[in-house]
Amino acid sequence: MADSTVRIGLVLPDVMGTYGDGGNALILRQRLRLRGYDAEVVEITLSDPVPESLDLYTLGGAEDSAQRLATRHLQKYPGLQRAAERGTPVLAICAAIQVLGRWYETSSGERVDGVEMLDCTTAPQATRSIGEVLTKPTIDGLTAALTGFENHRGGTSLGPSAAGLARVTHGVGNGVGDGLEGVVQGSVIGTYMHGPALARNPELADLLLSRALGVDELPPLDLPEVDKLRKERLAAGRR
């Protein structure tokens, strides 16, 4: 990092913030501050070029028209792509997976070329997936069950360069019948989990932070309220 402050990019919250996913950036900042790091959230709106110099990036969910705006902006200002190519961690939530993919199809049947950071494509499902989702992670660095709230109609198919984040134990996930939830490729992690996802899954938050800091692991945080939230959400997902 260029200085002692960890800078977390909240990418296009003005159009990619439908479901409160901007909370993920705040959670990352707070978990850093609790460990004694200086940290700030840098909001990148449609009025701003996307800088490639930040330490970590998050993107949230959106509807069709907002997705198209976000896609065009990221194509015009490829700072996110350049950062990811250098290994900077990126968290993409819900529609952000589709924007960062090869192409996605809108509910009206329009096919939109994506940013091509992820080897995946998305087309509408017959029915919308809404409800609690529980999964078992399949990537190194995660051992605890992942929990979130899914609310999407897109069905995302992964190409050979991408892998799933987890296997579904309850809920729908990517929605194409392969039992997978989310997508991982290089330094990019995508998931359909809202909640915000990092409030429900502190292990995932710390994995992103450890990668941003370039350390193997971070000292644990004693946060009973987070443990309580996880227990409640895990129980809700199993019902």
C-alpha positions in Angstrom: 0.0 0.0 0.0 1.1 3.5 -0.8 0.5 4.7 2.8 -0.6 3.4 6.1 -4.3 3.9 5.4 -6.2 1.0 3.8 -8.5 2.4 1.2 -11.7 0.5 0.4 -13.4 1.4 -2.9 -17.2 1.4 -2.8 -17.9 1.3 -6.6 -20.9 3.1 -8.0 -23.1 3.2 -4.9 -25.3 5.6 -6.7 -26.4 2.9 -9.1 -25.2 -0.4 -7.6 -26.7 0.0 -4.1 -30.2 -1.3 -4.3 -30.1 -3.8 -1.5 -27.9 -2.0 1.1 -24.7 -3.8 -0.1 -22.7 -0.6 0.6 -22.7 -1.9 4.1 -20.0 -4.4 3.1 -17.5 -1.5 2.7 -18.4 -0.2 6.2 -17.9 -3.6 7.7 -14.5 -3.9 6.2 -13.5 -0.5 7.5 -14.7 -1.2 11.0 -13.0 -4.6 11.2 -9.8 -2.9 10.2 -10.2 -0.1 12.7 -10.9 -2.6 15.5 -7.5 -4.1 14.8 -5.7 -0.7 14.9 -5.5 0.0 11.1 -6.4 3.4 9.6 -9.0 2.8 7.0 -11.3 4.8 4.8 -14.1 4.2 2.3 -13.7 5.8 -1.1 -17.0 6.3 -2.9 -16.7 6.1 -6.7 -19.8 7.4 -8.4 -20.8 7.9 -12.0 -19.1 11.3 -11.8 -15.7 9.7 -11.1 -13.2 7.7 -13.1 -12.4 4.4 -11.3 -9.0 4.6 -9.7 -6.8 1.5 -9.9 -4.8 2.4 -6.8 -7.1 1.4 -4.0 -6.5 -1.6 -1.7 -9.9 -3.4 -2.0 -13.1 -2.9 -3.9 -16.7 -3.7 -3.3 -19.7 -3.6 -5.7 -23.4 -4.1 -4.9 -26.7 -5.2 -6.5 -28.8 -3.3 -8.9 -31.7 -3.4 -11.3 -31.4 -3.7 -15.2 -31.2 0.0 -16.0 -28.6 0.6 -13.3 -26.6 -2.4 -14.4 -26.3 -1.0 -17.9 -25.0 2.4 -16.5 -22.5 0.6 -14.3 -21.3 -1.6 -17.1 -20.7 1.4 -19.5 -18.9 3.3 -16.7 -16.5 0.4 -15.9 -15.8 -0.2 -19.6 -15.0 3.5 -20.0 -12.8 3.7 -16.9 -11.1 0.3 -16.5 -9.3 1.0 -13.2 -11.1 -1.9 -11.5 -9.9 -4.3 -14.2 -6.3 -3.1 -13.8 -6.4 -3.4 -10.1 -7.8 -6.9 -10.2 -5.1 -7.9 -12.7 -2.5 -6.9 -10.1 -4.3 -9.1 -7.5 -6.3 -6.5 -5.6 -9.3 -8.2 -4.0 -12.7 -7.4 -5.4 -16.1 -8.3 -3.8 -19.0 -8.4 -6.3 -22.6 -8.8 -5.0 -25.5 -10.1 -7.1 -25.9 -8.0 -10.2 -22.3 -7.0 -9.9 -21.4 -10.6 -10.9 -23.4 -10.1 -14.0 -21.8 -6.8 -14.8 -18.3 -8.2 -14.4 -19.1 -11.3 -16.5 -18.9 -11.9 -20.3 -22.5 -11.0 -20.9 -25.9 -10.8 -19.2 -29.4 -10.9 -20.5 -32.0 -8.4 -19.1 -35.5 -9.3 -18.1 -36.7 -7.9 -21.5 -34.4 -10.2 -23.4 -31.6 -7.7 -24.2 -28.1 -9.1 -24.2 -25.5 -6.7 -22.7 -21.8 -7.2 -23.0 -20.1 -7.3 -19.6 -16.8 -6.1 -18.4 -15.3 -9.6 -18.8 -13.5 -9.9 -15.5 -15.4 -13.1 -14.8 -15.8 -16.1 -17.1 -19.6 -16.3 -16.6 -22.8 -15.5 -18.4 -26.3 -14.7 -16.9 -29.8 -15.2 -18.3 -33.2 -14.8 -16.6 -34.6 -17.8 -14.7 -38.2 -18.8 -15.0 -38.9 -17.8 -11.5 -37.2 -15.3 -9.1 -35.0 -16.8 -6.3 -35.9 -15.1 -3.0 -35.0 -16.3 0.5 -32.3 -17.4 2.9 -29.4 -19.3 1.3 -26.8 -21.4 3.1 -23.7 -22.8 1.5 -20.5 -24.7 2.2 -17.5 -22.8 0.9 -15.2 -24.5 -1.6 -12.2 -22.1 -1.7 -9.1 -22.0 0.4 -9.3 -19.8 3.4 -12.9 -20.3 4.2 -14.2 -23.1 6.5 -17.4 -21.7 8.1 -20.8 -22.0 6.4 -21.8 -18.9 4.3 -25.2 -17.3 4.9 -27.1 -14.6 3.1 -30.4 -13.5 1.6 -30.8 -14.1 -2.2 -33.1 -12.0 -4.3 -32.4 -12.4 -8.0 -33.8 -13.7 -11.2 -30.5 -14.2 -13.0 -29.1 -17.7 -13.6 -25.3 -17.6 -13.8 -23.4 -20.2 -15.7 -19.6 -20.4 -15.1 -17.1 -20.9 -17.8 -13.8 -22.9 -17.5 -11.8 -20.1 -16.1 -14.2 -19.5 -13.1 -15.0 -21.6 -10.1 -17.9 -21.5 -7.6 -17.5 -19.8 -4.2 -19.5 -22.5 -2.4 -22.0 -25.4 -2.7 -25.6 -24.8 -1.8 -27.0 -26.6 1.2 -30.3 -24.6 1.3 -31.6 -22.2 -1.2 -31.0 -21.7 -5.0 -27.6 -20.1 -5.5 -26.5 -19.4 -9.1 -29.7 -20.9 -10.4 -28.5 -23.1 -13.2 -28.8 -26.5 -11.5 -25.1 -27.1 -10.8 -25.5 -26.7 -7.0 -23.0 -23.8 -6.9 -23.3 -20.3 -5.4 -21.1 -17.4 -6.4 -18.0 -17.2 -8.5 -14.3 -16.9 -7.9 -11.7 -15.9 -10.5 -8.3 -14.5 -9.7 -8.7 -11.9 -7.0 -12.5 -11.5 -7.6 -15.1 -13.1 -5.4 -18.7 -12.8 -6.4 -21.8 -14.0 -4.5 -25.6 -13.5 -4.7 -25.8 -13.2 -0.9 -27.2 -10.0 0.6 -27.4 -9.3 4.2 -25.0 -7.5 3.9 -22.9 -10.5 3.1 -19.9 -9.5 5.2 -22.1 -8.7 8.3 -23.2 -12.4 8.2 -19.9 -13.9 7.2 -16.9 -12.4 9.1 -14.6 -15.1 7.9 -15.2 -13.9 4.3 -14.6 -10.3 5.4 -11.3 -11.2 7.0 -10.2 -13.3 4.0 -10.6 -10.2 1.8 -8.8 -8.0 4.3 -5.9 -10.4 4.7 -5.5 -10.4 0.9 -5.6 -6.6 0.8 -3.0 -6.4 3.6 -0.8 -9.1 2.2 -0.8 -11.2 5.4 -1.6 -14.9 5.9 -4.2 -14.2 8.6 -5.6 -11.6 10.9 -6.0 -11.8 14.7 -9.5 -12.8 15.6 -12.0 -10.2 16.9 -14.2 -10.9 19.9 -17.6 -9.7 18.7 -20.4 -11.6 20.5 -23.1 -9.6 18.6 -21.7 -10.9 15.3 -21.7 -14.4 16.6 -25.3 -14.0 17.7 -26.3 -12.7 14.3 -24.7 -15.7 12.6 -26.4 -18.2 14.8 -29.8 -16.5 14.1 -29.3 -16.4 10.4 -27.9 -20.0 10.2 -31.0 -21.2 12.1 -33.3 -19.2 9.8 -31.7 -20.7 6.8 -32.1 -24.2 8.0 -35.9 -23.8 8.6 
